[in-house]
């Protein structure tokens, strides 16, 4: 108990290295003004992992949704000033562990967004954003997202909610480019939205009918610039560089997709018969150029992400690997990882790992790796499957752990054996202490 009190006290002082440059001053101001934290908020309950003894704080189950889960790992769920935490809510899909509810019994299908304001210590549901993966500007407390209507193209645009103002007010930022979608029957503007470091460009990894198109939208002027197109090659999961405005990280998606003629297209994989085929997942796009980056160690990759400075990017594939953009050198930064995120200073990695096989809703664990010592610990040693493999979830219930609030916390989704998901927040200083060199 004394150790837990000490950890919370250290965290409250904002003493974690690297925090001051990312919202640290504002975080301290908010605390001084009485802002709650996950440790002190009335919306959370304390949880201690029975094996690792790591302390986390769980958003009260069922507070605003039967399922409450973190955003996809390419986004960050919490602002750097510690004030806002954005998450998905949805209904429980299951009557029991392996029996899905009939559609007419669902309160609503899909997801909605909600946000916690720790200054007011309350939750607001953000109607109208839905299940898409938005961009949370963690420095300025703004959520950006898109809207598309085939029947009413006047609403097609990029929108925002200013959390420091009225988060329920939808503000049009700019229209989506009509020249991109003119006459199209099917349109996907982006897989998950990212903005450039200077917040002037939105990267669009679009699918328009059967063509995949990459480009940027200037959100100040509404001008669209096409960088290239890849036809039937499904280039998606786009993330613009955090500093440069002329390069983006993408994936050649391995999941088969169906074109307008009903034909399926998929990635070319290395096999025993063709072991020399390079797994082409990792793709860099620039204006007029697309470059494949081989994953050299194991010829496999998934769930890629830029580091905070844009010095390189990392991905998962029998561990977590890092590619230095300048030198091309690739190094292993964690022995475990299905989805992962590196800390701002690159010294730490948080990752999830499926147990007993993988399916949507399988058993998971969360792993923290200290690169300075080579040691690790498990914030969640084992979370049970929320459903069987024969009744997979449609709600993407993977944990998606992420460093947030200037690396003060880890946010992730945790499964429960009764068929629902909860949102977990874990203070980071204890993880560093548990994996330090001292015994």
Residue pairs with C-beta under 8 A, 6 or more apart in sequence:
3 430
4 55
4 430
7 55
7 427
7 429
7 430
7 433
8 39
8 427
10 429
11 37
11 39
11 408
11 427
11 428
11 429
12 31
12 37
12 39
14 20
14 24
14 27
14 28
14 31
14 408
15 429
16 406
16 407
16 408
16 428
16 429
16 432
17 345
18 343
18 344
18 345
18 406
18 407
19 27
19 405
19 406
19 407
19 408
20 406
21 406
22 80
22 138
22 139
22 344
22 406
22 407
23 79
23 80
23 81
23 82
23 138
23 139
23 405
23 406
24 80
24 406
26 80
26 81
27 80
27 81
27 82
27 405
27 406
27 408
29 81
30 81
30 82
30 83
30 118
30 119
31 37
31 82
33 119
34 119
35 82
35 83
35 118
35 119
36 42
36 118
36 119
36 121
37 82
37 118
38 44
38 57
38 85
38 409
38 425
38 427
39 46
39 57
39 427
41 57
41 116
41 118
41 121
42 121
43 59
43 60
43 63
43 116
43 121
43 122
43 123
44 57
44 58
44 59
44 60
44 425
45 57
45 58
45 60
46 55
46 56
46 57
46 58
47 55
47 56
47 57
47 58
47 424
48 54
48 55
48 56
49 56
49 378
49 379
49 380
49 381
50 381
51 378
51 381
51 382
52 377
52 378
52 379
52 380
52 381
52 434
54 377
54 378
54 379
54 380
54 426
54 430
54 431
54 434
55 426
55 427
55 430
56 379
56 380
56 424
56 425
56 426
56 427
57 424
57 425
57 426
58 414
58 422
58 423
58 424
58 425
59 68
59 87
59 116
59 422
59 423
59 424
59 425
61 68
61 416
61 420
61 422
63 123
64 89
64 114
64 123
64 125
65 88
65 89
65 90
65 91
65 112
65 114
66 90
66 91
66 92
66 107
66 420
67 88
67 89
67 90
67 91
67 92
67 395
67 397
67 420
67 421
68 87
68 88
68 89
68 114
68 421
68 422
68 423
69 87
69 88
69 89
69 90
69 395
69 397
69 413
69 421
69 422
69 423
70 77
70 87
70 88
70 399
70 400
70 401
70 402
70 411
70 412
70 413
70 423
71 77
71 86
71 87
71 88
71 133
71 134
71 136
71 400
71 402
72 133
72 192
72 396
72 400
73 303
73 305
73 339
73 340
73 341
73 400
73 401
73 402
74 133
74 192
74 194
74 237
74 239
74 305
75 133
75 134
75 135
75 136
75 192
75 402
76 136
76 138
76 402
76 403
76 404
76 411
77 85
77 86
77 87
77 136
77 402
77 404
77 411
78 84
78 85
78 86
78 138
78 404
78 405
78 409
78 411
78 425
79 85
79 136
79 138
79 139
79 141
79 163
79 405
80 138
80 139
80 405
80 406
81 141
81 405
82 118
82 405
82 408
83 117
83 118
83 119
83 141
83 163
84 115
84 116
84 117
84 118
84 141
84 163
85 115
85 116
85 118
85 404
85 411
85 425
86 113
86 114
86 115
86 126
86 134
86 136
86 143
87 113
87 114
87 115
87 116
87 423
88 111
88 112
88 113
88 114
88 131
89 111
89 112
89 113
89 114
89 125
90 108
90 110
90 111
90 112
90 131
90 395
91 101
91 106
91 107
91 108
92 101
92 419
92 420
93 100
93 101
93 106
93 387
93 393
93 394
93 395
93 419
94 100
94 101
94 386
94 387
94 391
94 419
94 420
95 101
95 105
96 419
97 386
97 387
97 388
97 417
97 418
97 419
98 387
98 388
98 390
98 391
99 391
100 391
103 109
110 130
110 131
111 130
111 131
111 395
112 125
112 126
112 127
112 129
112 130
112 131
113 125
113 126
113 129
113 130
113 134
113 143
114 123
114 124
114 125
114 126
115 123
115 124
115 126
115 143
115 163
115 167
116 122
116 123
117 123
117 124
117 163
117 167
124 167
124 168
126 143
126 161
126 167
126 168
127 168
128 147
128 170
129 143
129 145
129 161
132 145
132 146
132 192
132 193
133 191
133 192
133 193
134 143
134 144
134 145
134 192
134 193
135 143
135 144
135 145
135 192
135 193
135 194
135 195
135 202
136 142
136 143
136 144
137 143
137 144
137 195
137 199
138 404
140 199
141 162
141 163
141 164
142 160
142 161
142 162
142 163
143 160
143 161
143 163
143 167
144 158
144 159
144 160
144 173
144 193
144 195
144 202
144 219
145 158
145 159
145 160
145 161
145 193
146 157
146 158
146 159
146 176
146 189
146 190
146 193
147 155
147 156
147 157
147 159
148 155
148 156
148 176
148 187
148 189
149 155
149 156
150 187
153 178
156 175
156 176
156 178
156 181
157 172
157 173
157 174
157 175
157 176
158 172
158 173
158 174
158 175
158 176
158 202
158 217
158 219
159 170
159 171
159 172
159 173
160 170
160 171
160 173
161 167
161 168
161 169
161 170
161 171
162 169
162 171
173 219
174 217
174 218
174 219
174 220
174 221
174 222
175 222
176 189
176 217
177 217
177 222
177 224
179 224
180 204
180 206
180 208
180 213
180 215
180 224
180 226
181 187
181 208
184 208
184 209
185 209
185 260
186 207
186 208
186 209
186 260
187 206
187 207
187 208
188 206
188 207
188 208
189 204
189 206
190 202
190 203
190 204
190 205
190 206
190 238
191 205
191 236
191 237
191 238
192 237
192 238
192 239
193 202
193 203
194 202
194 203
194 238
194 239
194 240
194 248
195 201
195 202
195 203
195 219
195 240
196 202
196 203
196 216
196 240
196 241
196 242
196 245
197 241
197 242
197 243
197 245
197 310
198 245
199 219
200 218
200 219
200 220
200 245
201 216
201 217
201 218
201 219
201 240
201 245
202 216
202 217
202 219
202 240
203 214
203 215
203 216
203 238
203 239
203 240
203 248
204 213
204 214
204 215
204 216
204 217
204 224
204 238
205 212
205 214
205 235
205 236
205 237
205 238
205 248
205 250
206 212
206 213
206 214
206 215
207 213
207 234
207 236
209 260
210 231
210 232
210 259
210 260
211 229
211 230
211 231
211 232
212 229
212 230
212 231
212 232
212 233
212 234
212 235
212 236
213 226
213 228
213 229
213 230
214 226
214 227
214 228
214 229
214 230
214 235
214 238
214 248
214 250
214 285
214 290
215 224
215 225
215 226
215 227
215 228
216 224
216 225
216 227
216 240
216 245
217 223
217 224
218 224
218 225
225 287
227 248
227 285
227 286
227 287
227 288
228 285
228 287
228 288
228 289
228 290
230 290
232 259
232 265
233 252
234 252
234 253
234 255
234 257
234 265
234 267
235 250
235 251
235 252
235 253
235 283
235 285
235 290
236 250
236 251
236 253
237 250
237 251
237 253
237 304
238 248
238 249
238 250
238 285
239 248
239 249
239 250
239 304
239 305
239 306
240 247
240 248
241 247
241 248
241 249
241 306
241 310
242 306
242 307
242 308
242 309
242 310
243 309
243 310
244 310
246 286
246 287
247 284
247 285
247 286
248 284
248 285
248 286
249 282
249 283
249 284
249 304
249 305
249 306
249 313
250 283
250 284
250 285
251 281
251 282
251 283
251 302
251 304
252 267
252 280
252 281
252 283
252 292
253 267
254 266
254 267
254 269
254 281
254 302
255 266
256 264
256 265
256 266
257 264
257 265
257 266
258 264
258 265
259 265
267 279
267 280
267 281
268 277
268 280
269 277
269 279
270 276
270 277
270 278
270 279
270 299
271 277
278 292
278 294
278 299
279 294
279 295
279 299
279 300
279 301
280 292
281 295
281 300
281 301
281 302
281 304
281 315
282 292
282 293
282 294
282 295
282 301
282 304
282 313
282 315
282 323
283 290
283 291
283 292
283 293
284 290
284 291
284 293
285 291
293 323
295 301
295 315
295 317
295 321
295 330
296 330
297 317
297 318
297 321
297 330
297 332
298 317
298 318
300 317
300 318
301 315
301 316
301 317
301 321
302 315
302 316
302 317
302 338
303 315
303 316
303 338
303 339
303 340
304 313
304 314
304 315
305 313
305 314
305 315
305 340
305 341
305 342
306 312
306 313
307 313
307 314
307 322
307 342
307 346
308 342
308 344
310 325
311 324
311 325
311 326
312 322
312 323
312 324
312 325
312 326
313 322
313 323
313 325
314 320
314 321
314 322
314 323
314 333
314 340
314 342
315 321
315 323
316 337
316 338
316 339
316 340
316 351
319 332
319 333
319 334
319 335
319 336
319 337
320 332
320 333
320 334
320 336
320 337
320 340
320 342
320 349
320 351
320 369
321 330
321 331
321 332
321 333
322 330
322 331
322 332
322 333
322 342
322 346
323 329
323 330
324 330
324 331
333 342
333 346
333 349
333 369
333 371
334 340
334 349
334 351
334 367
334 369
334 371
334 376
335 369
335 376
336 351
336 353
336 367
336 369
336 376
337 349
337 351
337 352
337 353
337 367
338 351
338 352
338 353
338 354
338 358
338 398
339 351
339 352
339 398
339 399
339 400
339 401
340 349
340 350
340 351
340 352
340 401
341 349
341 350
341 351
341 401
341 402
341 403
342 348
342 349
342 403
343 349
343 350
343 403
343 407
344 403
344 406
344 407
345 407
346 371
347 370
347 371
347 372
348 368
348 369
348 370
348 371
348 403
348 407
348 428
348 431
348 432
349 368
349 369
349 371
350 366
350 367
350 368
350 369
350 379
350 401
350 402
350 403
350 410
350 412
351 366
351 367
351 369
351 401
352 364
352 365
352 366
352 367
352 398
352 399
352 400
352 401
352 412
353 364
353 365
353 366
353 367
354 362
354 363
354 364
355 362
355 363
355 364
355 365
355 382
356 362
356 363
356 385
357 389
359 389
359 392
360 387
360 392
360 393
360 394
360 395
360 396
360 397
360 398
361 385
361 386
361 387
361 388
361 391
361 392
361 393
361 397
361 415
362 385
362 389
363 382
363 383
363 384
363 385
363 415
364 380
364 382
364 383
364 398
364 399
364 414
364 415
365 378
365 380
365 381
365 382
365 383
366 378
366 379
366 380
366 383
366 399
366 401
366 410
366 412
366 414
366 426
367 376
367 377
367 378
367 379
368 376
368 377
368 378
368 379
368 410
368 431
368 435
369 375
369 376
369 435
370 376
370 431
370 432
370 435
370 436
372 437
373 435
373 436
373 437
375 434
375 435
375 436
375 437
376 435
377 431
377 434
377 435
379 401
379 410
379 412
379 424
379 426
379 431
380 399
380 412
380 414
380 424
383 399
383 414
383 415
383 416
384 415
384 416
384 417
385 415
385 417
386 393
386 397
386 415
386 416
386 417
386 418
386 419
386 420
386 421
387 393
387 419
395 421
397 413
397 415
397 421
398 413
399 412
399 413
399 414
399 415
400 412
400 413
401 410
401 411
401 412
402 410
402 411
402 412
403 409
403 410
403 428
404 410
404 411
407 428
408 427
408 428
409 425
409 426
409 427
409 428
410 425
410 426
410 428
410 431
411 423
411 424
411 425
411 426
412 424
412 426
413 421
413 422
413 423
413 424
414 421
414 422
414 423
414 424
415 421
416 422
